[in-house]
């Protein structure tokens, strides 16, 4: 039987899962049948992992056949529901809501028409604040002309940095309005100004015009030199971490550096896969990325890399896709190496690790139990080197998925849920890391990572050009899945639960 603390943890996890599904249902139920189908897609996508880890927490583990059956069933269900969703016409409900909103705003416009007629001598009904706007007068008048009652009906203009904020009423779908306004602005000024469609402080859509000189700047020569220094340092720390795993200290035995190279190459392969994932998706959106600033560490060899956006993001989908692609590709590579390593493990394998090694992660422990079976009841387990590399890769990718600031996890949360939720998630993550660091001082990684986030990565990404259009439910489901796997990688098994599951006897 489970003790009180383990029972409480299991109940908390189940309640959290039910809460996430209930939140998703409430978010989509306003769309009727189409919303329900989209929600079911998310449920089907997440179901295999929820079932697997739910059974695992209850002491029931599935073999590889059972896991494959869950995954295949999930894929089939996802495709079937997707076909029904497309058959119903996913954009019908959006068009209906847009038409209803346009009708309501047109009625509001007609009610205020008598007031605005007195201002008809002006190009648009506009209230200019007393102070001089940074945008030149002739440019401001031209910009006023791009708005209209069929796109964005402006009612007020406010000075903002080197540009201006235009308040008013959105007269259509955000994607369409932003595209039309941007085309008009570019036809007048080419690349002189940027148009942002965002949510204002009052919770209503506003348009912000800023000069292109405010765009993200390319990496300077000094920053590139810093990146090179960090790269060399990370090569050294990965070699040192590999040598420690092999049972010697590289800095005291420099002549044995060749022994550490194979493990180091495995770690670098995972780091490279992570960066390639980011850059492949960034290229699709024509987004420039900075050179990677690798973070060296003695514990893992590297904590990954910090990569800046050097161009503006078109929308939240682009932010999600670029942020998701890195840990997705790096995580898949790590998971494959882990599974292959476990399958290839035998009595003559290079590494011998204590059984409690597999208690350090719910994900790794569950996969090891499925593949190694009763071998985990021994005190020492012989494992293939790929097992170690795969686990290190999973941890590196999981740390980058923490929902904070400009980490990949923070960017994913910002893309799906918006800036307010992302800001709260950052604060919560820092608090949790602080608590973990205080309760487990023997492990310096949480404190190190909290300091890194606090000083380098705590700020959110700047808003995209179209910040109003939310990501679709499929992206939201994938985001929740990777965040769930991040927790499953970083949260350890309790000794009591691990023992009942046959990990450690």
N, C-alpha and C positions, 0 to 999 in steps of 0.2 A: 504493500500500500504506500501511497505517497504521503510524505509528511506535510505539515501545515503550510510551510513556506513554498514547497513545490506545487501543492494544490493551488495555492493563491496565484503563483506565477502562471500556471496553465490556464486558470480561469481568466486572468488578466489578458493573456494573449488571445484567447478565444473572444473575449468581449471586445478587444481592440479590432480583431478581424471583422466581427459582426458590425461594429460601429463604422468601419470604413465602408463596408458594403451598404449599410443603411444610409450613410452620407451620400454615396454615389447614387442610390435610388432616389433620394429626395432631390438631388441635383438634376436628374433627368426626367422625373415623372411629369414635369410641366409640359414636356414634349409629347405626351401621350404614348401611343404604341411605338412610335419611332424611338422615343427616349428609352422605353423599356427594352427594346431590342439592343440598343447601344449599351445599356447597363448589363444586359445578359452577356454581351460579348466580353465585357470586362470581367464578369464573374467566371465565365468559362476559361478565360486566359489565366486567372489566378487560382482556380480551383485545384489543379494538380498539386501545387505547392502547399496550399492550405491543408489539403487532405493528407499529403505525405507527412508534413511536420506535425499535424494534429495527431495522426496515428503514432508517429514516432514519440511524441511527448507522452502518449498514453501507454508506451511500452510495446507497441505493435510496429514492426518494421517490414517494409515490402522488399522483395527481391528486384533484380533488374527488369524482369519481365513485367512485374506489376507497375514499376515506374514508367516503362515504355508504354504500357497500355494506357496509363493516365495521360501521358503527353500526347499520344496519338488521338485519344478520345477528345482531348482539349482542342487540338488542331482541327479535327473534323467538325466539332461543335462550333468553333469560331468561324469556319468557312461557311457552314450552313446558315448560321445566324447572319453573317455578313451578306450572303446572297439575298436573304429575305429583307434585310435592311435596305439594300440597293433597289430591290424590286418595289418596295413601298415608296421609294423616292425620298431620300434623306433630306432633301432641301425643301420639301413642301412646307413643313411646319415653320422653317425659318422664314420663308417667303410670306407666310400668313402673318407671322408676328411682325415682320418688317412693314407689311401693308397696314396692319392695325396701328403701329406706332406712327407711321407717316400720316395716317388719317387723323390721329389725335393731335399731332403737331400742326397739321394744316388748319385744324379747327382753332388751335391756339393762335396761329398766325392771323387768321381772319378776324378773331376777336380783338387783336391788337392792331389791326390794319389802320384804323382811324388815327391812331397815335403815330404810326410810322409814316403816314402820308405827309405829315408836316415836315418830315426830314427827307422828302423825296428829292430835294435839290442835291443831296449828297449821293455818292455812288451806292452806299450801303448805310443802313441804320447803325451808326457807330458812335460809341462814347469813348473819347480819347482822354486818357488821364492827363492831368496838368503837366507833368514832367515830360521833357523831350524824349522821344523814343530813340533807342540806338539805331534802329533801321532808318536810313535816309527817307525823307518825306516822299520823294518821287517813287522809291521802291515800295514804301508802305501803301501808297495809293494803288499801285499796280497789284500788290498782293491782295488788297481788299477786293479787287475785281475777280479773283478766282473763286470766291465763295458765291453761293446762291441758295435759293429756297429748296432746290432739289438735291443739294449736297450737305452743306453746313451753313446754317443761317446765323450769322454772327450778331451779337448784341453788345459786346464790350471788348475793348482792347486794353491790355495791360503790359507795361514795360517789363521785360524779363531778360536779365543778363544782357547779351548783345542782340537779342531778338525781341519777340513779342508773343504774348499769349492772347489767343482769340477765344473768348467765351461765346457760347451760343447753343443751338439745337442741332443735333445730328439728324439728317434727313434721309436715312437709308442705312444699308448694311455697312459696317465699318470698313470691310475690305474694299467694297466698291467705291465708297466715298474717298478713302485714302488714296486709292489708285487714281481717281479722277482729279483730285486736288493736286497730287504730286505731278501728274502729267501737265496740268496747266501751269504750275509753278516752274517746272523745268523748261517749258516752252518760252517762258518770259526771261528766266535768269540762268538757264542751263544748270550748272552745279554750284551756283553762288549761295543758295539757301537749302536747308533741309526742313521737311515738314513732318512733324510728329503728331500723331493722333493718340492722346492718352486720356486717362481719367484724372480730372482735376481734384482739388482739395475738397470740393463740395460733393464729390461722387458723380459728377456729370462730365460728359466728354468735352475736352477742350483741344484746340489745335495750337501747337507751339511751332513757331518759325525761328530757326537759328541759322546763323551763317555757317557755311561749310568749314570755316576755319576752326570751328568748335569740334570737328570730327576727331575721333581717336587718332593720336599721333603714332607714326611708325617708331619702331625700336631704335634708340640712339646707339651710337658706337660704344659709349660707356656701358650701356645695358647689355649689348652683345658681348662685350668683354667679360662682364659679370657672368653671363650665361656660360661662357667658355670656361671660366674658373669653376663654376658649379658643376659643369659637365666632367671636368678632370677630377674634381673632388668626389663626385658620385662614382666614377670608375674606381677610384681608390677604395671607397667605402664598400662597394659591392664585392671587390676582391677580398677585402678584409672580412666582411660578413661570410663569404663563401669559405674562407680559410678557417674561420671559427667553427663552422658547421663540420668541416673536415678534421677538426681536432688540433689545429695549430694556429699560431698567431703570425700572420703574414709579415707584419712589421718587424718581428723578431726572426723571421725566416724568409727573407726576400728571395733566396734561391729557389724556394718552392712555389713561386708565383704561378708556374704552369699548371699546378694541381688545382688551383682555384679558378682558372679560366673557364672550364666547362660549366660550372654552376653559375658563374657570373654571366656567361653568355645566355643562359636560360632566363635569368632575371632581366637582362637587357632586352631579350626577345619579347618579354611581356610588356616592358616599358615602351618598346617600339610599337607593339600592337596597339596599345592605348593611344599613343600619339597619332598613329596612322588613322585610327578610327575618327579622331577629331578632324583631321585634315581632309579626309575623304568627303565628309559631309560638309565641311566648310567650303570646299571647292565647288560642290553642287550649288551652294547658295551664293557663290562668288564673294565669300567672306575671307578677309585676310587675317591670319593668326600670327602672333609674334613667335620668335624662337622659343623653345621650351626652356624654362629655368628649373633644372632638376634640383631636387631637395635631397642632399646626402644625409644618411643616418647610419650609425653603427649597428642598430638592431636589425634592420631589414635590408640594408644596402642602399635603399632609396625609398622615399615616400611618394615617388611620382614626380610630376612637374607642374609648375605654374605656367599657364599659357594665356596671354591676353588677346582680346579681340582688337584688331587694328582697323576695323571698319564697323560701320553701324549695322545693326541687325534689322532685317526687313520686318520681322514679326516674331511672336513668341514660339511659333512652330520651329523656326530656324534656331532659336536659342535652345529649345529642347533637343532637337536632332543632333546638333553639334555636341552638346554636353553629354547626351546619352551614348553617342557612338563610341567615345573613348573607353569608358568603363565596360560597355557591352562587348566590344571586340577584345579588350584586355581580359575581361572576366571570362569570356568563352574560352580564350586561349589558356587561361590559368586552370579553368575547370577541366578542360580536356587533358592537360598535363597531369593534373591531380588524379583523374580517373585512370589514365594510362599507367601512371606510376603505381597506383594501388593494384592494378591488374598484373603488372610485371613484378610486383614484390614477391620475394621468395626467401628461403632460409639463408641464402648466400648473398643477399642484397647488401649494398655498400653501407647503408646506415642502420643502426640499431637505436630505436627510440623507446622510451618507457610508454606504457599504455596510456598514462594520463596525458600524453602528447595529444591524443585524439579527443580529450575532453575539453580542449581549448576552444572549440567551435562547434556549434550545433550542426552546421552544414557539413563540415569536414568529418565530424564524428559519425553523422548519419550515413554518409556515403561510405566511410570506412567499414561501418557495421554491415552494410549491404554487401560490399565486395569481399572483405576479409572474413566476415562471419565469426566463427568461434575463436579464430586466432587472436582476437582482441581480448580474450580472457587471460592471455599470458602476460607476464610482467614486462617482457621486452618484445618488441615487434621489429622484424626486419623489413625495411621499406626501400623502394627504389628511389634514386635521387630526384626523379621527376615528381615524386610525391611532395618533397620539400619545396621544390621550385613552384609547383602548382599552388601550394598553400601560401607561400610568400606572395605570389601574384594575386591571389584572392584577397589577402589582407591589404595589399597596396591599393587595389581597386576599390575595396570596401571603404578604406579611409577617405578616398577621394569622393565617395558617394555620401559622406556625412552631409546632412541638409543645412549647410552653413555658407553664407556669403557667396564668394565666387568659386567655391569648390564645385565639382560637377554635380553633386547632390543639391547644393544650394541653387545652382542654375536650373536644375530640373524642377525643383519646387517653385521657383520664381516663374518658370514658363507655364506650369500647370495651374498654380493657385494664385499667382499675382505677387506683387511686391510686399503687401502688408503681411501675408502669411509667411513669405520667405524671410522677412525681417524677424518675425516672432520665432520661426524655426531656428534661425541663427542664434538668437539669445538662448533658446532652450538647449541647443547643442552645446554651447559653451558652458552652460550650467551643468549639464550631464557630464561633460568631460572633466570639469572641475571636481565634481563629486567622486567620479571614478578615480581620479588622480589622488584625492585625499584618502580614499578608502583602500587604495592599493598602491602605496608608495614604492613598492618593489618594481612596478612596471612604469617606466618613465614615458612611454609612448603617449598616453592620454594628455599628460601635462605638456609635452613637447608639441603635440598637435594643437592643443588649445592655445598655446602662445603663438604658434604660427598663424592660426586663424585670426586671433585677436589683432595682431600687428600687420598682417599682410593680406588676408583674404576676407575680412569681416564685411566689407562693403558689398552691396549688391551690384549686379551688372546695370549699366545705364539702360533706360527704357529703349525698347525697339521702336522703329518708325511707326508701326501700327501696334500699339500696346493694348488696344481694346479687344481685338479678336482673340478668344481663348483657344487653347489647344483642343483637339478632338478627344473623345473618350478613349480611343485606342491608345493614343499617346499617354493619357492619364493612367490607363491600366498598366502599360509597360513601365511607367515611372514608379507606380506603386510596387510592381514586381521587383524591380532592381533595388528599391529601398528596403523591401522585405528581405531580399537575399543579402543585402548589406548587413542587416541586423543578425540574420542567421549565421553570417560569417564571423562577426565580431563578438557575439554573445556566447559565453562558454556553457557547457553542460555542468549541472551541479554534480558533485561526486556521487550522491545517493541515486540520482536518476541515471547517471552513466552506468553505475553498478547494476541496476535493475535491467538495463538494456543490454547487458553483457559486454560493456566496455570497461575492462579492468577487473572482471570476475565478480 
